[in-house]
Amino acid sequence: MKVRHYVETIQESISQLPIDLIEEVIDTLHDARLTGKQVFIMGNGGSASTASHFVCDLAKNTRKEGWPHFKAIGLADNIAIFSAYANDEGYDNVFAQQLASLICTGDIVIGISASGNSPNVLKAMDIAKQHRAKTIGFTGFDGGKLGKMVDLNIHIPNSNYGQVEDIHLMLEHMTVDALKERVRTDAPPQKAAEILHAEPMLAEETISQLFGKPTVVFDERAALKDAKGSLDLLYNISRELAEKLDLHTLLEQILIMTLQNIGAASGSIVVLDSDGKVIEGALAYDGELQTHNAQQMADIIQEGLAGWVIEHRQGALISSTSDDPRWLPRSWEKGRSRSALSVPLLSQNRVVGVLTMVHPETGKFTREDLALLTAIALAVSVSGEEKLIRK
């Protein structure tokens, strides 16, 4: 009986699903939500319908107060631009040309193709890889070319188009359901990542969002006076990040600009790999860049304030280093007390570094300074993602 055979065959295919890879896709999409990355989804024919369904469920059904929304975009959904590219530049370009004008580094691109050989999906994936996007394939049959070129391939070991498409739709529902469960069980994320996309605000409003309300009276006129300088600093840092500088030179320039604008005398910026090991850094003392070795950089993060910031993934403001256990005193300090600031560099939901500022006197840093340093760290993490993250 054909019905019984259909059910038995699809059950067998479901039993062979790569559960670990599916969970990795779910983790990837959850991270994209937290970091504001775009999610592009595409497919042809029945797979175009699955792609549209995926976009709908991802964008609408995962919403919850306190959580950022998914930025989900269906590349098969705008019939005007789809048909314009098909008519003028060929059907192979209907996804690639849309993607080329929208994609950013670190975005997610999902291609759904039962055969794994749809030329327009493959061409769009080439664009995705050129932009260092995370690529995901939903395939069937032998996986085709798509299965070999994506970072994560969810392959359905089945050569029946209808059954492959059935399971692809089931995978879509399974993924969205898991993402909905995440927001039911996990605590809402901190709002730090939203600062770069928000309307301009006073430094105190920013720091209140991140660390709670202050216990001192805030001088709004002073903050307004400093606002332009802070924006100019962030602009200059973004400009430096856009230049084709090596990572060491880039870190040195950012460190010096930050020291001058924060009013610190000394400081450091350290970049970590995925295992938490130092891969690069810059060190300054009394406003001058210092030569350093790998062990000196490692010492900065292994103990003391920078290590605490990395472990707890949050910034720290220390009015007096001699009174705060998070500060590890050095032998040469001889009982001197200073003030310090330190914030993590966060990218793709992991700590990729730490930025620390030190003043030779106590009580020299304020919550507004911490807000500015946090904004600098966010600008460095987001704008400099390609240079900071080493695979």
C-alpha positions in Angstrom: 0.0 0.0 0.0 1.5 3.3 -1.1 0.3 5.3 1.9 1.9 2.8 4.3 5.1 2.8 2.3 5.2 6.7 2.3 4.8 6.8 6.0 7.4 4.1 6.6 9.9 5.8 4.3 9.5 9.2 5.8 9.8 7.7 9.3 13.1 6.1 8.3 14.4 9.4 7.0 13.4 11.2 10.2 15.2 8.6 12.3 18.5 9.5 10.5 18.3 13.3 11.1 21.6 14.8 12.3 20.3 16.0 15.7 23.7 17.6 16.8 23.8 19.6 13.6 20.2 20.7 14.0 20.9 21.9 17.5 23.9 23.8 16.2 21.6 25.5 13.7 19.3 26.5 16.5 22.3 27.9 18.5 23.5 29.8 15.4 20.1 31.4 15.0 19.8 32.2 18.7 23.1 34.0 18.6 22.0 35.9 15.5 19.0 37.1 17.4 21.1 38.3 20.3 23.7 40.1 18.1 21.3 41.7 15.6 22.4 39.7 12.6 20.2 39.3 9.6 18.8 35.9 8.6 18.3 35.4 4.8 16.3 32.3 3.6 15.7 31.2 0.0 14.5 28.2 -2.0 12.7 27.4 -5.3 9.3 26.0 -5.9 8.0 24.1 -2.9 11.2 25.1 -1.1 10.4 28.8 -1.8 7.1 28.2 0.2 9.1 26.6 3.0 11.5 29.5 3.0 8.6 32.0 3.3 7.0 29.9 6.0 10.3 29.9 7.9 10.6 33.7 7.6 7.1 34.1 8.9 7.5 31.8 11.9 11.0 33.1 12.8 10.0 36.8 12.7 6.6 36.6 14.3 6.3 33.5 16.5 9.5 34.0 18.4 8.8 37.4 19.8 8.8 38.1 23.5 9.1 41.2 25.6 12.7 41.9 26.6 14.1 40.0 23.7 15.3 41.4 20.3 13.3 40.4 17.3 14.7 38.3 14.5 15.7 40.2 11.4 14.4 37.5 8.9 14.3 38.2 5.2 12.8 36.0 2.5 14.7 36.2 -0.8 11.8 34.6 -2.7 9.1 36.9 -1.4 9.4 40.1 -3.4 8.0 39.2 -6.7 8.8 42.5 -8.3 12.5 42.5 -7.7 12.6 38.7 -8.1 11.1 38.9 -11.6 13.2 41.9 -12.5 16.4 40.1 -11.8 15.1 37.0 -13.6 14.1 38.9 -16.7 17.1 41.3 -16.9 20.0 39.3 -15.5 18.9 35.7 -15.6 17.2 33.3 -13.1 20.5 32.3 -11.6 20.9 35.8 -10.1 17.5 36.2 -8.5 18.9 35.5 -5.0 22.5 36.5 -5.4 21.8 40.1 -6.5 19.3 40.7 -3.7 21.8 39.3 -1.2 24.7 41.3 -2.5 22.9 44.6 -1.7 21.9 43.6 1.9 24.3 41.2 3.4 26.8 42.1 6.2 29.6 40.1 7.8 28.3 37.6 10.3 24.8 37.4 8.9 23.1 34.0 8.4 22.1 32.6 5.0 19.9 29.5 4.7 19.4 27.8 1.4 16.7 25.2 1.0 17.1 22.8 -1.9 16.0 19.1 -2.1 18.6 18.3 -4.8 21.2 20.7 -3.4 22.0 21.8 -6.9 19.7 24.8 -7.6 22.0 27.2 -9.5 20.5 30.4 -8.0 20.9 29.1 -4.5 24.5 28.1 -5.1 25.3 31.5 -6.6 23.8 33.3 -3.6 25.8 31.0 -1.3 29.0 32.1 -3.1 28.0 35.7 -2.3 27.4 34.7 1.3 30.8 33.1 1.7 32.5 36.1 0.2 31.0 38.2 2.9 31.9 35.7 5.7 28.3 35.0 6.5 27.3 31.8 8.3 25.8 29.4 5.7 23.2 26.7 6.3 21.8 24.2 3.9 18.6 22.1 4.0 19.2 19.4 1.4 18.0 15.9 0.3 19.2 13.2 -2.2 23.0 13.2 -1.9 23.2 16.8 -0.6 24.4 18.1 -4.0 26.9 21.0 -4.3 25.1 23.0 -1.6 25.7 20.3 1.0 29.5 20.5 0.3 29.8 24.3 0.4 27.8 25.4 3.5 29.0 25.5 7.1 26.1 23.5 8.4 24.2 21.0 6.2 21.0 19.4 7.4 20.8 16.5 5.0 17.7 14.3 4.5 18.8 10.9 3.2 15.9 10.5 0.8 15.4 10.7 -2.9 11.7 11.6 -3.0 11.2 15.3 -3.5 7.9 15.4 -1.6 9.2 13.6 1.4 12.4 15.8 1.5 10.2 18.9 1.4 7.9 17.5 4.1 10.9 17.0 6.4 12.3 20.4 5.6 9.1 22.0 6.7 9.2 19.9 9.9 12.7 21.1 10.5 11.6 24.7 10.2 8.8 24.1 12.8 11.2 22.2 15.0 13.8 25.0 14.9 11.3 27.8 15.6 9.8 25.8 18.5 13.2 25.3 20.1 13.9 29.1 19.7 10.6 29.8 21.4 11.6 27.5 24.2 14.8 29.4 24.7 13.0 32.7 25.5 10.7 30.9 27.8 13.5 29.4 29.9 16.4 31.8 29.5 16.8 35.3 31.1 16.4 38.2 28.7 19.8 39.5 27.4 21.4 42.7 28.6 20.7 45.7 26.5 24.3 46.6 25.8 24.1 45.4 22.2 21.2 47.8 21.5 23.2 51.0 22.2 24.7 51.3 18.7 21.3 51.0 17.1 19.4 53.4 19.5 18.8 57.1 19.1 21.6 59.2 20.5 21.2 59.5 24.3 23.1 61.1 27.2 25.9 59.0 28.7 24.0 58.7 32.0 20.9 57.3 30.3 23.1 54.7 28.6 24.9 53.6 31.8 21.6 53.5 33.7 20.4 50.9 31.1 23.5 48.9 31.6 24.2 49.1 35.3 21.1 50.5 37.1 20.3 54.0 38.4 23.0 56.1 40.0 23.3 57.0 43.6 24.6 60.5 42.9 23.0 63.6 41.3 23.6 63.7 37.6 24.7 67.0 35.9 22.8 67.0 32.6 24.4 70.2 31.4 27.9 68.7 31.8 26.8 65.6 29.8 25.4 67.7 27.0 28.7 69.6 26.9 30.6 66.4 26.5 28.2 64.7 24.1 29.7 66.0 20.8 33.2 65.0 21.9 32.0 61.5 22.7 30.3 61.1 19.3 33.4 62.4 17.5 35.5 59.8 19.3 33.2 57.0 18.3 33.2 58.3 14.7 37.0 58.4 14.7 37.3 54.9 16.1 34.8 53.6 13.4 36.9 55.3 10.8 40.1 53.7 12.1 38.3 50.3 12.0 37.4 50.8 8.4 41.0 51.4 7.4 43.1 48.4 6.2 45.4 48.3 9.2 47.0 45.3 10.8 45.4 44.3 14.1 48.3 45.5 16.3 48.4 49.0 14.8 44.7 49.2 15.0 44.6 48.4 18.7 47.4 50.9 19.4 45.5 53.7 17.7 42.2 52.9 19.4 44.0 52.7 22.8 45.7 56.1 22.4 42.4 57.8 21.3 40.6 56.3 24.2 43.2 57.3 26.7 43.1 60.9 25.5 39.3 61.2 25.5 38.6 59.3 28.8 41.3 61.2 30.6 43.3 58.1 31.6 47.1 57.9 32.0 47.5 54.3 31.3 45.6 51.4 29.8 45.5 48.2 27.8 43.4 46.5 25.1 43.7 42.8 24.7 42.1 40.5 22.1 41.4 36.8 22.8 40.8 33.8 20.6 37.9 31.3 21.0 39.9 29.5 23.8 40.4 32.7 25.8 44.1 33.0 24.9 45.7 36.3 24.0 46.3 36.8 20.3 47.1 40.5 20.3 47.1 43.6 22.4 48.4 47.1 23.1 49.7 48.6 26.3 50.3 52.2 27.3 51.8 53.9 30.4 51.7 57.6 31.1 50.1 58.2 27.7 52.9 56.4 25.8 52.7 53.1 24.0 54.9 50.4 25.6 56.6 47.4 24.1 55.3 44.2 25.5 55.5 40.4 25.2 52.8 37.7 25.1 53.3 36.9 28.8 52.7 40.5 29.9 49.4 40.5 27.9 48.5 37.1 29.4 49.2 38.4 32.9 46.7 41.2 32.3 43.8 38.8 31.8 44.7 35.9 34.0 44.2 37.7 37.3 42.9 41.0 38.6 40.3 43.3 37.1 40.5 42.3 33.5 40.2 38.7 34.4 37.1 39.5 36.5 35.5 41.5 33.6 36.1 38.6 31.2 34.7 36.0 33.7 31.6 38.1 34.5 31.1 39.6 31.1 30.4 43.1 32.5 32.1 46.4 33.0 33.7 47.6 36.2 34.2 51.0 37.8 36.8 51.2 40.6 37.2 54.4 42.5 40.1 53.2 44.6 42.2 50.2 43.5 43.5 49.7 47.1 39.9 49.2 48.4 38.6 46.8 45.7 39.5 43.1 45.7 39.1 42.8 42.0 42.3 44.8 41.5 45.5 42.8 41.7 48.2 45.1 43.1 51.6 44.9 41.6 54.8 44.9 43.7 55.9 48.2 42.2 52.7 50.0 43.2 53.9 50.2 46.8 50.5 50.9 48.3 49.5 53.5 45.7 45.8 53.7 45.0 44.4 54.6 41.6 41.1 54.6 39.8 40.2 52.2 37.0 37.7 51.3 34.4 37.4 48.0 32.5 34.8 46.7 30.0 34.6 43.5 27.8 34.7 43.4 24.0 31.7 41.2 23.0 31.1 39.7 19.6 28.7 36.8 18.5 27.8 36.3 22.2 31.3 35.7 23.4 34.1 37.8 25.0 36.8 38.5 22.4 38.8 40.9 24.5 38.9 43.5 27.3 39.6 47.3 27.4 41.0 48.8 30.6 41.8 52.4 31.6 43.7 53.6 34.7 44.2 57.0 36.3 47.0 57.6 38.9 44.6 59.3 41.3 41.5 57.9 43.1 37.9 58.9 42.3 38.8 60.2 38.8 36.3 58.1 36.8 32.5 58.5 36.7 29.6 56.5 35.5 29.6 58.6 32.4 33.1 57.5 31.7 32.1 53.9 32.1 29.2 54.5 29.7 31.6 56.0 27.1 34.1 53.2 27.5 31.2 50.7 27.1 30.1 52.4 23.8 33.7 52.4 22.6 34.0 48.6 23.3 30.7 48.0 21.4 31.9 50.1 18.5 35.2 48.2 18.4 33.4 44.8 18.7 30.8 45.4 16.0 32.7 47.5 13.5 35.9 45.6 13.9 34.4 42.1 14.0 36.4 40.8 11.0 39.7 41.9 12.5 39.0 40.8 16.1 37.6 37.3 15.5 40.1 34.7 14.6 38.6 31.4 13.6 
